Amino acid sequence: MKTTIHLTCIILLFLGSFHLTAGTYSGGTGTVNDPYQIATYADLLELSATSADWATGKYFIQTAHIDASASSTLNGGLGFLPIGNLDYKFQGLYNGQNFTISNLFMNRPTEQRVALFGYLWGTGVSVQNLGLLHVDISGSSSVAALAGYNRDGIIENCYSTGVIKGKSSLGGLVAINYEATINNSYSSCTVSGDGFIGGFVGVNNRGVISKCYSTGSVTGLSSLGGFVGNNKASDTKAATISHSYSTGNVVRTAAPNVKIGGFCGTNELKGAIQNCYSTGSVNFGTAQGFLGENITNATFSGNFYDSQTSKQTTGTGATARTTAQMKTESTFTNWDFTPTTGVWNIQSGTYISYPYLQVFTYDTPGATPAVQPIPGLCGIIGNAGTITGETVVCQGQQSVVYTVPEITHATSYTWTLPNGATGSSTSNSITVNYGTSAKSGAISVRGINAWLS
């Protein structure tokens, strides 16, 4: 009996073991002047397994891109073991130096705080300059790409892409942000579960979020927001979100829950949302364009949402505007569009767009393939050129081709034909058949841009 118990313990330790002595990495001693160097997948596993290195005052830098595809086979299919947990919180400083970790896998459906960093804790903790690409992360609650629970820490210049799944408190980048700060970060993860779900953060509890955005869709039952599921303050401390936006769709999977909004699910007590906007569709009601539910003393200022793309006619906490108005700088009163030194940019002229943040480097208009596209970018349609084709035809004549030079920024074309003539085309060329009773008349064409219609 003793032998059997001893062997079982060995297996459990192997699946989720922690080293209580310092780890061995590609370099460094963990000090501010000589940080530990995370250069390989093996280094990442070492950090995951070495709780002794999660203590206050430990410094890490990432020195290369890391492919974590092999994490899908770890720990009997559970995947990567989060860095930091309820017993041993990560209290150090991790600087990704603008490198990425790709294909990180976790499948821990009964566990909480499932993310690269399960638990960040302390006023000295920070994660910065790190990208997480193509994550596939599942858990029970507090599930996200970068941090499951961020308590008092600072996250800056980080981003994530991929898929997040769980039950409650789910976010594309951070699940729960408690009295903590997130700046200059974004997520395009799709996030799905039951409740308290946001495309960027699940629950912002007395935290501060500024100059961030999300583009992934959000699916669930209640307290769903394109950007944040729940923005929650206390009687003494506010929860503030400013200068941020979301473009992802919000999908309610079942009735009767109503705490669903294009940007925020619920905003409570002294929760404050300022100078933010959303454009994603909301598949519930007609008054959920920006916020699902506002609770006691929550405040708003300078917020907007797209009434056409959201399919919502009204919305608490924000002003409804058409797509064309949302792509016009004058709509956003008191927003800072000062070139280079301000907060926002917006395209006007040859191209138009929704506002976007100056702290990020977006794709140049017209660039392919798209990597970090400007939100809502579309080109102003140019003038149509001369239509070429036969100008003298007979009644009953068939298969007469007319063509117009491609119209700048047109995504489709609408042709108008004389009475008795038939033909259909959405391109810059059309084949026309004239009936035996066709009348003389003009052929015209106009360019259409789907984003401007």
C-alpha positions as CSV (number, residue, x, y, z in Angstrom):
1,M,0.0,0.0,0.0
2,K,2.8,2.4,0.8
3,T,4.5,1.6,-2.5
4,T,1.3,2.3,-4.4
5,I,0.8,5.7,-2.8
6,H,4.5,6.7,-3.3
7,L,4.2,5.9,-7.1
8,T,1.0,7.9,-7.4
9,C,2.6,11.0,-5.9
10,I,5.5,10.7,-8.3
11,I,3.2,10.9,-11.2
12,L,1.3,13.9,-9.8
13,L,4.5,15.7,-9.2
14,F,5.6,15.1,-12.8
15,L,2.4,16.4,-14.2
16,G,2.5,19.6,-12.2
17,S,5.8,19.9,-10.5
18,F,7.5,22.9,-9.1
19,H,11.2,23.4,-8.4
20,L,11.9,25.3,-5.2
21,T,15.5,26.1,-6.2
22,A,16.5,28.6,-8.9
23,G,16.1,27.4,-12.5
24,T,18.7,27.2,-15.2
25,Y,18.1,29.4,-18.3
26,S,20.0,30.5,-21.4
27,G,21.8,33.2,-19.3
28,G,21.5,35.7,-16.5
29,T,21.3,35.6,-12.8
30,G,17.9,37.2,-12.3
31,T,19.0,40.6,-11.2
32,V,18.0,44.0,-12.8
33,N,21.4,44.3,-14.4
34,D,21.7,40.6,-15.4
35,P,18.1,39.3,-15.9
36,Y,17.4,35.6,-16.6
37,Q,17.3,35.1,-20.4
38,I,14.3,33.2,-21.9
39,A,15.5,32.2,-25.3
40,T,14.0,28.8,-26.0
41,Y,11.0,26.7,-25.3
42,A,13.0,24.8,-22.7
43,D,13.6,28.1,-20.9
44,L,9.9,28.7,-20.8
45,L,9.2,25.3,-19.4
46,E,11.9,25.9,-16.8
47,L,10.3,29.1,-15.7
48,S,6.9,27.4,-15.6
49,A,8.3,24.7,-13.3
50,T,10.5,26.8,-11.1
51,S,8.3,28.6,-8.5
52,A,11.5,29.8,-6.7
53,D,12.0,32.2,-9.5
54,W,8.5,33.7,-9.3
55,A,9.5,35.8,-6.2
56,T,9.7,39.5,-5.9
57,G,12.8,41.1,-7.5
58,K,13.4,38.5,-10.1
59,Y,14.0,39.9,-13.6
60,F,13.5,38.1,-17.0
61,I,14.0,39.1,-20.6
62,Q,13.0,37.2,-23.7
63,T,15.7,37.1,-26.3
64,A,14.1,35.3,-29.2
65,H,10.7,34.2,-30.7
66,I,9.6,30.9,-29.1
67,D,7.4,28.3,-30.7
68,A,5.4,26.5,-28.0
69,S,3.7,24.0,-30.3
70,A,5.0,21.1,-28.2
71,S,3.0,22.3,-25.3
72,S,0.0,20.4,-26.7
73,T,1.5,17.1,-25.6
74,L,2.5,18.2,-22.1
75,N,1.1,16.8,-18.9
76,G,-1.1,14.1,-20.4
77,G,-2.9,16.6,-22.6
78,L,-3.4,19.4,-20.0
79,G,-0.7,21.4,-21.8
80,F,1.4,24.2,-20.4
81,L,1.5,24.7,-16.7
82,P,0.7,28.4,-15.9
83,I,3.5,30.6,-14.4
84,G,2.1,31.6,-11.0
85,N,-0.8,30.2,-9.0
86,L,-2.7,30.8,-5.8
87,D,0.0,29.4,-3.6
88,Y,3.1,30.6,-5.5
89,K,2.3,33.9,-7.3
90,F,4.5,35.4,-10.0
91,Q,5.9,38.6,-8.5
92,G,8.8,39.3,-10.9
93,L,9.3,41.4,-14.0
94,Y,9.1,39.9,-17.5
95,N,10.2,41.9,-20.5
96,G,9.4,40.2,-23.8
97,Q,11.6,42.7,-25.7
98,N,9.0,42.7,-28.5
99,F,9.4,38.9,-29.1
100,T,6.6,36.5,-29.3
101,I,5.5,33.1,-27.9
102,S,3.4,31.2,-30.5
103,N,1.0,28.2,-30.3
104,L,0.8,28.0,-26.5
105,F,-1.7,25.3,-25.6
106,M,-3.6,24.7,-22.3
107,N,-6.6,22.4,-21.8
108,R,-7.4,22.6,-18.1
109,P,-11.2,22.6,-18.0
110,T,-11.6,22.2,-14.2
111,E,-8.9,24.8,-13.2
112,Q,-8.9,28.5,-12.4
113,R,-6.3,31.1,-13.5
114,V,-5.3,29.5,-16.7
115,A,-3.0,31.7,-18.9
116,L,0.7,32.1,-19.6
117,F,0.9,33.8,-16.2
118,G,-1.8,32.3,-14.0
119,Y,-1.4,34.8,-11.1
120,L,0.5,38.1,-11.2
121,W,0.7,39.7,-7.8
122,G,2.2,42.8,-6.2
123,T,3.0,46.4,-6.9
124,G,6.4,45.5,-8.4
125,V,5.2,42.9,-10.9
126,S,5.1,43.7,-14.6
127,V,4.8,42.1,-18.0
128,Q,5.7,44.2,-21.0
129,N,6.6,44.1,-24.7
130,L,5.3,40.5,-25.3
131,G,3.2,39.0,-28.1
132,L,1.2,35.8,-27.8
133,L,0.3,34.3,-31.2
134,H,-2.3,31.6,-32.0
135,V,-3.0,30.5,-28.4
136,D,-5.4,27.7,-27.7
137,I,-6.4,28.0,-24.0
138,S,-9.3,26.4,-22.1
139,G,-10.1,26.4,-18.4
140,S,-12.9,26.9,-15.9
141,S,-12.6,30.5,-14.7
142,S,-10.1,33.3,-14.9
143,V,-8.9,32.2,-18.3
144,A,-7.0,34.4,-20.8
145,A,-4.0,34.5,-23.0
146,L,-1.5,36.5,-20.9
147,A,-2.8,36.7,-17.3
148,G,-5.5,34.8,-15.4
149,Y,-5.4,37.2,-12.5
150,N,-3.5,40.5,-12.4
151,R,-3.4,41.9,-8.9
152,D,-1.7,45.3,-8.6
153,G,0.6,44.6,-11.5
154,I,1.4,46.5,-14.7
155,I,0.9,45.1,-18.2
156,E,2.2,47.2,-21.1
157,N,2.7,46.8,-24.8
158,C,1.4,43.2,-25.0
159,Y,-1.0,41.5,-27.4
160,S,-2.6,38.2,-28.1
161,T,-4.3,36.2,-30.9
162,G,-6.0,32.8,-30.8
163,V,-8.9,31.2,-28.9
164,I,-10.0,31.4,-25.3
165,K,-12.7,29.1,-23.8
166,G,-14.0,28.6,-20.3
167,K,-17.0,29.3,-18.1
168,S,-16.6,32.6,-16.3
169,S,-14.3,35.6,-16.1
170,L,-12.7,35.2,-19.5
171,G,-10.7,37.7,-21.5
172,G,-8.7,37.9,-24.7
173,L,-5.6,39.2,-22.9
174,V,-6.4,39.3,-19.2
175,A,-9.2,37.5,-17.3
176,I,-9.3,39.6,-14.1
177,N,-7.6,42.9,-13.7
178,Y,-7.8,43.7,-9.9
179,E,-6.5,47.2,-8.9
180,A,-4.0,46.8,-11.7
181,T,-3.0,48.7,-14.8
182,I,-3.0,47.7,-18.5
183,N,-1.7,50.2,-21.1
184,N,-1.0,50.1,-24.8
185,S,-2.1,46.5,-25.4
186,Y,-4.6,44.6,-27.6
187,S,-6.2,41.3,-28.3
188,S,-7.8,39.6,-31.4
189,C,-8.7,36.4,-29.6
190,T,-12.1,34.9,-29.9
191,V,-13.5,34.3,-26.4
192,S,-16.4,32.1,-25.5
193,G,-18.0,30.8,-22.3
194,D,-20.9,31.6,-19.9
195,G,-20.5,34.9,-18.2
196,F,-18.2,37.9,-17.4
197,I,-16.6,37.8,-20.8
198,G,-14.7,40.5,-22.7
199,G,-12.8,40.6,-25.9
200,F,-9.9,42.2,-24.0
201,V,-10.6,41.8,-20.2
202,G,-13.2,39.7,-18.5
203,V,-13.5,41.7,-15.3
204,N,-11.8,45.1,-14.6
205,N,-12.2,45.3,-10.8
206,R,-11.0,48.7,-9.7
207,G,-8.3,48.6,-12.4
208,V,-7.1,51.1,-15.0
209,I,-7.1,50.4,-18.7
210,S,-5.9,52.9,-21.3
211,K,-5.1,53.0,-25.0
212,C,-6.1,49.4,-25.7
213,Y,-8.3,47.6,-28.2
214,S,-9.9,44.3,-29.1
215,T,-11.1,42.8,-32.3
216,G,-12.2,39.2,-31.5
217,S,-15.8,38.0,-31.1
218,V,-17.3,37.3,-27.7
219,T,-19.9,34.5,-27.2
220,G,-21.7,33.7,-23.9
221,L,-24.8,34.1,-21.7
222,S,-24.5,37.2,-19.5
223,S,-22.2,40.1,-18.7
224,L,-20.7,40.1,-22.2
225,G,-18.9,43.0,-23.8
226,G,-16.9,43.4,-27.0
227,F,-14.1,44.9,-24.8
228,V,-14.9,44.1,-21.2
229,G,-17.5,41.9,-19.5
230,N,-17.7,43.7,-16.2
231,N,-16.2,47.1,-15.2
232,K,-16.5,47.1,-11.4
233,A,-15.5,49.8,-8.9
234,S,-16.0,50.1,-5.1
235,D,-17.3,53.0,-3.0
236,T,-13.7,54.3,-2.6
237,K,-11.9,53.3,-5.8
238,A,-12.9,53.7,-9.4
239,A,-12.5,51.3,-12.3
240,T,-11.5,53.3,-15.3
241,I,-11.3,52.5,-19.0
242,S,-10.3,55.3,-21.4
243,H,-9.1,55.8,-25.0
244,S,-10.0,52.3,-26.1
245,Y,-12.1,50.6,-28.7
246,S,-13.6,47.2,-29.7
247,T,-14.7,46.0,-33.1
248,G,-15.6,42.3,-32.4
249,N,-19.2,41.0,-32.5
250,V,-21.0,40.0,-29.3
251,V,-23.2,36.9,-29.4
252,R,-25.7,35.8,-26.7
253,T,-26.2,32.1,-26.8
254,A,-29.5,31.9,-24.8
255,A,-32.2,34.0,-23.2
256,P,-33.2,35.7,-21.0
257,N,-30.0,37.5,-20.0
258,V,-29.7,41.2,-20.9
259,K,-26.3,42.3,-19.6
260,I,-24.8,42.4,-23.0
261,G,-23.2,45.4,-24.8
262,G,-21.1,46.2,-27.8
263,F,-18.3,47.5,-25.6
264,C,-19.1,46.6,-21.9
265,G,-21.5,44.1,-20.4
266,T,-22.0,45.7,-17.0
267,N,-20.6,48.9,-15.5
268,E,-20.9,49.1,-11.7
269,L,-20.7,51.7,-8.9
270,K,-17.9,54.1,-9.7
271,G,-17.0,52.4,-13.0
272,A,-15.9,55.1,-15.5
273,I,-15.6,54.7,-19.3
274,Q,-14.3,57.7,-21.2
275,N,-13.5,58.4,-24.9
276,C,-14.1,54.9,-26.1
277,Y,-16.1,53.4,-29.0
278,S,-17.4,50.1,-30.4
279,T,-18.5,48.9,-33.8
280,G,-19.3,45.2,-33.4
281,S,-22.8,43.7,-33.9
282,V,-24.9,42.7,-30.9
283,N,-27.4,39.9,-31.5
284,F,-29.8,41.0,-28.8
285,G,-32.4,43.7,-28.4
286,T,-32.1,47.2,-29.9
287,A,-30.6,49.2,-27.0
288,Q,-27.3,47.3,-26.3
289,G,-25.1,49.3,-28.7
290,F,-22.4,50.1,-26.1
291,L,-23.4,48.9,-22.6
292,G,-25.6,46.1,-21.3
293,E,-26.3,47.3,-17.8
294,N,-25.4,50.4,-15.8
295,I,-25.4,50.0,-12.0
296,T,-25.3,52.8,-9.4
297,N,-23.2,55.9,-10.0
298,A,-21.2,54.5,-12.9
299,T,-20.1,57.3,-15.3
300,F,-19.5,57.9,-19.0
301,S,-18.2,60.6,-21.2
302,G,-17.2,61.0,-24.8
303,N,-18.2,57.5,-25.9
304,F,-19.7,56.4,-29.3
305,Y,-20.9,53.3,-31.1
306,D,-21.8,52.5,-34.7
307,S,-25.6,52.1,-34.9
308,Q,-25.4,50.5,-38.3
309,T,-22.8,47.8,-37.8
310,S,-24.0,47.1,-34.2
311,K,-27.7,46.8,-35.4
312,Q,-28.6,48.7,-32.2
313,T,-30.7,51.9,-32.4
314,T,-29.9,53.1,-28.9
315,G,-27.2,52.5,-26.3
316,T,-26.6,53.5,-22.7
317,G,-23.3,55.4,-22.0
318,A,-22.6,56.3,-25.6
319,T,-23.9,58.3,-28.5
320,A,-25.2,56.4,-31.6
321,R,-23.7,57.5,-34.9
322,T,-23.9,56.1,-38.5
323,T,-20.9,54.4,-40.0
324,A,-20.1,57.5,-42.1
325,Q,-20.3,59.7,-39.0
326,M,-18.0,57.3,-37.1
327,K,-15.5,57.8,-39.8
328,T,-15.5,61.6,-39.5
329,E,-13.1,63.3,-37.1
330,S,-15.6,66.1,-36.1
331,T,-17.9,63.4,-34.6
332,F,-15.5,62.8,-31.7
333,T,-15.8,66.1,-29.8
334,N,-12.9,66.7,-27.4
335,W,-10.9,63.7,-28.5
336,D,-7.2,64.4,-29.1
337,F,-6.2,64.0,-32.7
338,T,-3.1,66.1,-32.5
339,P,-0.7,64.6,-35.1
340,T,2.2,62.6,-33.6
341,T,1.7,63.8,-30.0
342,G,-2.0,63.1,-29.5
343,V,-4.0,60.0,-28.7
344,W,-5.9,59.2,-31.9
345,N,-5.4,59.1,-35.6
346,I,-8.2,58.9,-38.3
347,Q,-8.0,58.6,-42.0
348,S,-9.6,61.2,-44.2
349,G,-9.1,62.0,-47.9
350,T,-8.3,59.1,-50.2
351,Y,-9.1,56.7,-47.4
352,I,-11.4,57.0,-44.4
353,S,-11.5,55.0,-41.2
354,Y,-12.7,54.7,-37.6
355,P,-10.3,56.3,-35.1
356,Y,-7.2,54.4,-34.2
357,L,-4.5,54.8,-31.5
358,Q,-1.2,56.5,-32.1
359,V,0.7,54.2,-29.8
360,F,0.4,51.3,-32.3
361,T,1.9,50.8,-35.7
362,Y,-0.9,49.9,-38.1
363,D,-0.7,48.7,-41.7
364,T,-0.2,51.4,-44.3
365,P,-3.5,51.9,-46.2
366,G,-3.8,49.5,-49.1
367,A,-1.0,47.2,-47.8
368,T,-1.4,43.4,-48.3
369,P,-1.5,41.1,-46.6
370,A,-3.1,42.8,-43.6
371,V,-1.2,42.3,-40.4
372,Q,-2.6,45.1,-38.1
373,P,-5.2,46.8,-40.2
374,I,-6.6,50.2,-39.4
375,P,-10.2,49.7,-38.1
376,G,-12.9,50.3,-40.7
377,L,-10.5,51.4,-43.4
378,C,-11.9,51.9,-46.9
379,G,-11.1,54.1,-49.8
380,I,-13.2,56.9,-51.2
381,I,-14.6,55.8,-54.5
382,G,-13.1,57.5,-57.6
383,N,-15.0,58.9,-60.6
384,A,-16.1,56.5,-63.3
385,G,-14.3,56.6,-66.7
386,T,-15.7,56.2,-70.2
387,I,-17.8,53.2,-70.9
388,T,-16.6,51.3,-74.0
389,G,-18.8,49.1,-76.2
390,E,-21.1,49.4,-79.2
391,T,-23.2,52.5,-79.3
392,V,-25.4,51.5,-82.2
393,V,-27.2,48.2,-81.8
394,C,-30.3,46.5,-83.3
395,Q,-33.3,45.2,-81.5
396,G,-32.8,41.5,-80.7
397,Q,-29.0,41.9,-80.7
398,Q,-27.3,39.6,-78.1
399,S,-24.1,39.4,-76.1
400,V,-23.0,43.0,-76.4
401,V,-20.1,43.7,-74.0
402,Y,-19.6,47.0,-72.2
403,T,-16.6,47.8,-70.0
404,V,-15.6,50.7,-67.8
405,P,-12.0,51.2,-66.4
406,E,-11.8,50.0,-62.8
407,I,-13.0,52.6,-60.4
408,T,-10.7,53.5,-57.5
409,H,-11.7,51.7,-54.3
410,A,-14.9,50.3,-55.7
411,T,-15.6,46.8,-54.4
412,S,-18.6,46.2,-56.8
413,Y,-20.4,47.9,-59.6
414,T,-24.1,48.7,-60.3
415,W,-25.2,49.0,-63.9
416,T,-28.3,50.7,-65.3
417,L,-29.6,49.6,-68.7
418,P,-32.2,51.0,-71.2
419,N,-35.8,49.6,-71.3
420,G,-35.8,46.2,-73.0
421,A,-32.2,45.5,-72.3
422,T,-31.1,42.8,-69.9
423,G,-27.8,41.9,-68.2
424,S,-26.4,41.6,-64.7
425,S,-22.9,42.2,-63.4
426,T,-21.2,43.5,-60.2
427,S,-17.9,43.9,-62.0
428,N,-16.6,46.6,-64.3
429,S,-17.8,44.7,-67.4
430,I,-21.3,43.6,-68.4
431,T,-22.8,41.5,-71.2
432,V,-26.1,43.0,-72.5
433,N,-28.9,41.3,-74.5
434,Y,-31.3,43.6,-76.3
435,G,-34.9,42.4,-76.7
436,T,-36.9,42.8,-79.8
437,S,-38.8,45.7,-78.3
438,A,-35.7,47.4,-76.7
439,K,-35.7,51.2,-76.6
440,S,-32.9,53.7,-77.1
441,G,-31.4,55.0,-73.9
442,A,-28.3,55.4,-71.8
443,I,-26.1,52.8,-70.1
444,S,-24.6,54.0,-66.8
445,V,-22.5,52.5,-64.0
446,R,-21.4,53.5,-60.5
447,G,-18.9,52.1,-58.2
448,I,-19.9,50.7,-54.8
449,N,-17.8,50.3,-51.7
450,A,-19.3,47.9,-49.1
451,W,-17.9,50.0,-46.2
452,L,-19.5,53.1,-47.5
453,S,-22.9,51.9,-48.6
